[in-house]
Structure formats: structure tokens, C-alpha cells
Amino acid sequence: IFPIKYWSGCAVQLYILMNNLKLHPLYYEGFYRLGCTICPSLSEWERSLLRSITQH
């Protein structure tokens, strides 16, 4: 069962805000989703963010 599978991004963000949920720190670094680092759908922007974060 995936209760939020069909929610829009806006609905997810509203739920997070309304319920005062904490986000993973990588969201504050510019990521909009989290998953494995070798994901074939990882965008070049996410790859560059990942490289810059792991170099620090």
C-alpha cells in the first residue's frame, strides 16, 4: 500500500508543513527526491550536488 503515491508534490509539501515534519538534510542542499546514488534517473544536477556534498 502506497498512501501518498497519487498525491501531488504540492499536497506532500502541505502535509509536511501542516504536520511540522522534519525533512532529511539533503532536501536543504537542493535535492527534491532521495534514492540510491546509482539510480539511472538521477539528473546531472543531482549528480553535481552529490559530488559537491561528498567532497566536503
PDB file as gemmi writes it, atoms N, CA and C in Angstrom:
CRYST1    1.000    1.000    1.000  90.00  90.00  90.00 P 1                      
ATOM      1  N   ILE A   1       0.851  -1.174   0.000  1.00  0.00           N  
ATOM      2  CA  ILE A   1       0.000   0.000   0.000  1.00  0.00           C  
ATOM      3  C   ILE A   1       0.896   1.236   0.000  1.00  0.00           C  
ATOM      4  N   PHE A   2       0.620   2.161  -0.894  1.00  0.00           N  
ATOM      5  CA  PHE A   2       1.371   3.404  -1.007  1.00  0.00           C  
ATOM      6  C   PHE A   2       0.405   4.571  -0.817  1.00  0.00           C  
ATOM      7  N   PRO A   3       0.206   5.014   0.414  1.00  0.00           N  
ATOM      8  CA  PRO A   3      -0.844   6.010   0.681  1.00  0.00           C  
ATOM      9  C   PRO A   3      -0.650   7.357  -0.007  1.00  0.00           C  
ATOM     10  N   ILE A   4       0.578   7.736  -0.345  1.00  0.00           N  
ATOM     11  CA  ILE A   4       0.756   9.047  -0.981  1.00  0.00           C  
ATOM     12  C   ILE A   4       1.162   8.934  -2.445  1.00  0.00           C  
ATOM     13  N   LYS A   5       1.059   7.764  -3.020  1.00  0.00           N  
ATOM     14  CA  LYS A   5       1.501   7.537  -4.399  1.00  0.00           C  
ATOM     15  C   LYS A   5       0.874   8.527  -5.380  1.00  0.00           C  
ATOM     16  N   TYR A   6      -0.374   8.845  -5.219  1.00  0.00           N  
ATOM     17  CA  TYR A   6      -1.063   9.706  -6.181  1.00  0.00           C  
ATOM     18  C   TYR A   6      -1.193  11.155  -5.705  1.00  0.00           C  
ATOM     19  N   TRP A   7      -0.500  11.505  -4.629  1.00  0.00           N  
ATOM     20  CA  TRP A   7      -0.517  12.887  -4.158  1.00  0.00           C  
ATOM     21  C   TRP A   7       0.355  13.737  -5.078  1.00  0.00           C  
ATOM     22  N   SER A   8      -0.004  14.983  -5.238  1.00  0.00           N  
ATOM     23  CA  SER A   8       0.846  15.912  -5.984  1.00  0.00           C  
ATOM     24  C   SER A   8       1.999  16.343  -5.082  1.00  0.00           C  
ATOM     25  N   GLY A   9       3.022  16.916  -5.687  1.00  0.00           N  
ATOM     26  CA  GLY A   9       4.137  17.438  -4.903  1.00  0.00           C  
ATOM     27  C   GLY A   9       3.675  18.502  -3.925  1.00  0.00           C  
ATOM     28  N   CYS A  10       2.729  19.313  -4.364  1.00  0.00           N  
ATOM     29  CA  CYS A  10       2.174  20.358  -3.505  1.00  0.00           C  
ATOM     30  C   CYS A  10       1.459  19.755  -2.303  1.00  0.00           C  
ATOM     31  N   ALA A  11       0.685  18.700  -2.530  1.00  0.00           N  
ATOM     32  CA  ALA A  11      -0.039  18.052  -1.431  1.00  0.00           C  
ATOM     33  C   ALA A  11       0.932  17.465  -0.412  1.00  0.00           C  
ATOM     34  N   VAL A  12       2.028  16.892  -0.893  1.00  0.00           N  
ATOM     35  CA  VAL A  12       3.033  16.331   0.018  1.00  0.00           C  
ATOM     36  C   VAL A  12       3.665  17.444   0.844  1.00  0.00           C  
ATOM     37  N   GLN A  13       4.042  18.543   0.196  1.00  0.00           N  
ATOM     38  CA  GLN A  13       4.655  19.654   0.919  1.00  0.00           C  
ATOM     39  C   GLN A  13       3.696  20.262   1.933  1.00  0.00           C  
ATOM     40  N   LEU A  14       2.442  20.401   1.571  1.00  0.00           N  
ATOM     41  CA  LEU A  14       1.450  20.919   2.519  1.00  0.00           C  
ATOM     42  C   LEU A  14       1.299  20.001   3.727  1.00  0.00           C  
ATOM     43  N   TYR A  15       1.277  18.698   3.489  1.00  0.00           N  
ATOM     44  CA  TYR A  15       1.170  17.736   4.587  1.00  0.00           C  
ATOM     45  C   TYR A  15       2.369  17.867   5.526  1.00  0.00           C  
ATOM     46  N   ILE A  16       3.558  17.993   4.945  1.00  0.00           N  
ATOM     47  CA  ILE A  16       4.776  18.143   5.750  1.00  0.00           C  
ATOM     48  C   ILE A  16       4.693  19.410   6.594  1.00  0.00           C  
ATOM     49  N   LEU A  17       4.304  20.520   5.977  1.00  0.00           N  
ATOM     50  CA  LEU A  17       4.205  21.791   6.704  1.00  0.00           C  
ATOM     51  C   LEU A  17       3.125  21.758   7.776  1.00  0.00           C  
ATOM     52  N   MET A  18       1.964  21.230   7.430  1.00  0.00           N  
ATOM     53  CA  MET A  18       0.842  21.220   8.371  1.00  0.00           C  
ATOM     54  C   MET A  18       1.080  20.297   9.565  1.00  0.00           C  
ATOM     55  N   ASN A  19       1.921  19.293   9.373  1.00  0.00           N  
ATOM     56  CA  ASN A  19       2.195  18.342  10.448  1.00  0.00           C  
ATOM     57  C   ASN A  19       3.568  18.537  11.078  1.00  0.00           C  
ATOM     58  N   ASN A  20       4.235  19.642  10.695  1.00  0.00           N  
ATOM     59  CA  ASN A  20       5.519  20.023  11.273  1.00  0.00           C  
ATOM     60  C   ASN A  20       6.523  18.863  11.255  1.00  0.00           C  
ATOM     61  N   LEU A  21       6.623  18.207  10.098  1.00  0.00           N  
ATOM     62  CA  LEU A  21       7.534  17.078   9.958  1.00  0.00           C  
ATOM     63  C   LEU A  21       8.935  17.565   9.596  1.00  0.00           C  
ATOM     64  N   LYS A  22       9.939  16.854  10.053  1.00  0.00           N  
ATOM     65  CA  LYS A  22      11.323  17.197   9.732  1.00  0.00           C  
ATOM     66  C   LYS A  22      11.700  16.576   8.393  1.00  0.00           C  
ATOM     67  N   LEU A  23      12.496  17.315   7.634  1.00  0.00           N  
ATOM     68  CA  LEU A  23      12.977  16.826   6.352  1.00  0.00           C  
ATOM     69  C   LEU A  23      14.401  16.313   6.485  1.00  0.00           C  
ATOM     70  N   HIS A  24      14.768  15.415   5.595  1.00  0.00           N  
ATOM     71  CA  HIS A  24      16.152  14.949   5.529  1.00  0.00           C  
ATOM     72  C   HIS A  24      17.023  16.141   5.133  1.00  0.00           C  
ATOM     73  N   PRO A  25      18.224  16.283   5.697  1.00  0.00           N  
ATOM     74  CA  PRO A  25      19.086  17.432   5.395  1.00  0.00           C  
ATOM     75  C   PRO A  25      19.408  17.617   3.911  1.00  0.00           C  
ATOM     76  N   LEU A  26      19.408  16.555   3.118  1.00  0.00           N  
ATOM     77  CA  LEU A  26      19.726  16.704   1.695  1.00  0.00           C  
ATOM     78  C   LEU A  26      18.684  17.522   0.944  1.00  0.00           C  
ATOM     79  N   TYR A  27      17.469  17.586   1.440  1.00  0.00           N  
ATOM     80  CA  TYR A  27      16.468  18.439   0.796  1.00  0.00           C  
ATOM     81  C   TYR A  27      16.892  19.905   0.885  1.00  0.00           C  
ATOM     82  N   TYR A  28      17.546  20.275   1.966  1.00  0.00           N  
ATOM     83  CA  TYR A  28      18.017  21.650   2.134  1.00  0.00           C  
ATOM     84  C   TYR A  28      19.240  21.932   1.273  1.00  0.00           C  
ATOM     85  N   GLU A  29      19.889  20.877   0.764  1.00  0.00           N  
ATOM     86  CA  GLU A  29      21.046  21.027  -0.115  1.00  0.00           C  
ATOM     87  C   GLU A  29      20.628  21.147  -1.582  1.00  0.00           C  
ATOM     88  N   GLY A  30      19.336  21.003  -1.864  1.00  0.00           N  
ATOM     89  CA  GLY A  30      18.846  21.168  -3.225  1.00  0.00           C  
ATOM     90  C   GLY A  30      18.219  19.941  -3.851  1.00  0.00           C  
ATOM     91  N   PHE A  31      18.253  18.803  -3.162  1.00  0.00           N  
ATOM     92  CA  PHE A  31      17.630  17.601  -3.704  1.00  0.00           C  
ATOM     93  C   PHE A  31      16.117  17.704  -3.557  1.00  0.00           C  
ATOM     94  N   TYR A  32      15.380  17.210  -4.530  1.00  0.00           N  
ATOM     95  CA  TYR A  32      13.919  17.200  -4.424  1.00  0.00           C  
ATOM     96  C   TYR A  32      13.389  15.793  -4.218  1.00  0.00           C  
ATOM     97  N   ARG A  33      14.266  14.804  -4.303  1.00  0.00           N  
ATOM     98  CA  ARG A  33      13.910  13.415  -4.000  1.00  0.00           C  
ATOM     99  C   ARG A  33      15.168  12.709  -3.537  1.00  0.00           C  
ATOM    100  N   LEU A  34      15.010  11.636  -2.797  1.00  0.00           N  
ATOM    101  CA  LEU A  34      16.154  10.874  -2.313  1.00  0.00           C  
ATOM    102  C   LEU A  34      16.008   9.432  -2.759  1.00  0.00           C  
ATOM    103  N   GLY A  35      17.094   8.829  -3.071  1.00  0.00           N  
ATOM    104  CA  GLY A  35      17.102   7.434  -3.503  1.00  0.00           C  
ATOM    105  C   GLY A  35      18.537   6.962  -3.572  1.00  0.00           C  
ATOM    106  N   CYS A  36      18.756   5.919  -4.305  1.00  0.00           N  
ATOM    107  CA  CYS A  36      20.121   5.398  -4.417  1.00  0.00           C  
ATOM    108  C   CYS A  36      20.963   6.312  -5.304  1.00  0.00           C  
ATOM    109  N   THR A  37      22.275   6.337  -5.052  1.00  0.00           N  
ATOM    110  CA  THR A  37      23.159   7.228  -5.803  1.00  0.00           C  
ATOM    111  C   THR A  37      23.435   6.735  -7.209  1.00  0.00           C  
ATOM    112  N   ILE A  38      23.124   5.480  -7.505  1.00  0.00           N  
ATOM    113  CA  ILE A  38      23.363   4.970  -8.856  1.00  0.00           C  
ATOM    114  C   ILE A  38      22.075   4.875  -9.666  1.00  0.00           C  
ATOM    115  N   CYS A  39      21.039   5.517  -9.194  1.00  0.00           N  
ATOM    116  CA  CYS A  39      19.742   5.492  -9.876  1.00  0.00           C  
ATOM    117  C   CYS A  39      19.909   6.014 -11.304  1.00  0.00           C  
ATOM    118  N   PRO A  40      19.418   5.284 -12.306  1.00  0.00           N  
ATOM    119  CA  PRO A  40      19.561   5.747 -13.687  1.00  0.00           C  
ATOM    120  C   PRO A  40      18.804   7.042 -13.976  1.00  0.00           C  
ATOM    121  N   SER A  41      17.834   7.389 -13.159  1.00  0.00           N  
ATOM    122  CA  SER A  41      17.098   8.633 -13.405  1.00  0.00           C  
ATOM    123  C   SER A  41      17.669   9.812 -12.619  1.00  0.00           C  
ATOM    124  N   LEU A  42      18.822   9.614 -11.992  1.00  0.00           N  
ATOM    125  CA  LEU A  42      19.479  10.703 -11.272  1.00  0.00           C  
ATOM    126  C   LEU A  42      19.895  11.770 -12.284  1.00  0.00           C  
ATOM    127  N   SER A  43      19.444  12.987 -12.091  1.00  0.00           N  
ATOM    128  CA  SER A  43      19.745  14.050 -13.053  1.00  0.00           C  
ATOM    129  C   SER A  43      21.185  14.528 -12.882  1.00  0.00           C  
ATOM    130  N   GLU A  44      21.683  15.214 -13.894  1.00  0.00           N  
ATOM    131  CA  GLU A  44      23.054  15.737 -13.819  1.00  0.00           C  
ATOM    132  C   GLU A  44      23.174  16.740 -12.673  1.00  0.00           C  
ATOM    133  N   TRP A  45      22.117  17.520 -12.437  1.00  0.00           N  
ATOM    134  CA  TRP A  45      22.106  18.467 -11.315  1.00  0.00           C  
ATOM    135  C   TRP A  45      22.270  17.723  -9.997  1.00  0.00           C  
ATOM    136  N   GLU A  46      21.549  16.618  -9.823  1.00  0.00           N  
ATOM    137  CA  GLU A  46      21.656  15.829  -8.597  1.00  0.00           C  
ATOM    138  C   GLU A  46      23.040  15.206  -8.474  1.00  0.00           C  
ATOM    139  N   ARG A  47      23.610  14.759  -9.592  1.00  0.00           N  
ATOM    140  CA  ARG A  47      24.965  14.194  -9.563  1.00  0.00           C  
ATOM    141  C   ARG A  47      25.977  15.245  -9.109  1.00  0.00           C  
ATOM    142  N   SER A  48      25.855  16.469  -9.634  1.00  0.00           N  
ATOM    143  CA  SER A  48      26.799  17.520  -9.246  1.00  0.00           C  
ATOM    144  C   SER A  48      26.611  17.912  -7.785  1.00  0.00           C  
ATOM    145  N   LEU A  49      25.365  17.957  -7.309  1.00  0.00           N  
ATOM    146  CA  LEU A  49      25.122  18.227  -5.890  1.00  0.00           C  
ATOM    147  C   LEU A  49      25.742  17.142  -5.020  1.00  0.00           C  
ATOM    148  N   LEU A  50      25.557  15.903  -5.427  1.00  0.00           N  
ATOM    149  CA  LEU A  50      26.097  14.780  -4.675  1.00  0.00           C  
ATOM    150  C   LEU A  50      27.622  14.846  -4.625  1.00  0.00           C  
ATOM    151  N   ARG A  51      28.256  15.175  -5.751  1.00  0.00           N  
ATOM    152  CA  ARG A  51      29.724  15.306  -5.774  1.00  0.00           C  
ATOM    153  C   ARG A  51      30.184  16.423  -4.842  1.00  0.00           C  
ATOM    154  N   SER A  52      29.509  17.570  -4.883  1.00  0.00           N  
ATOM    155  CA  SER A  52      29.938  18.697  -4.044  1.00  0.00           C  
ATOM    156  C   SER A  52      29.731  18.406  -2.561  1.00  0.00           C  
ATOM    157  N   ILE A  53      28.681  17.675  -2.224  1.00  0.00           N  
ATOM    158  CA  ILE A  53      28.423  17.346  -0.822  1.00  0.00           C  
ATOM    159  C   ILE A  53      29.435  16.339  -0.305  1.00  0.00           C  
ATOM    160  N   THR A  54      29.756  15.334  -1.115  1.00  0.00           N  
ATOM    161  CA  THR A  54      30.675  14.289  -0.654  1.00  0.00           C  
ATOM    162  C   THR A  54      32.117  14.765  -0.622  1.00  0.00           C  
ATOM    163  N   GLN A  55      32.444  15.873  -1.275  1.00  0.00           N  
ATOM    164  CA  GLN A  55      33.800  16.415  -1.251  1.00  0.00           C  
ATOM    165  C   GLN A  55      34.071  17.214   0.015  1.00  0.00           C  
ATOM    166  N   HIS A  56      33.051  17.565   0.758  1.00  0.00           N  
ATOM    167  CA  HIS A  56      33.230  18.378   1.973  1.00  0.00           C  
ATOM    168  C   HIS A  56      33.415  17.523   3.186  1.00  0.00           C  
TER     169      HIS A  56                                                      
END                                                                             
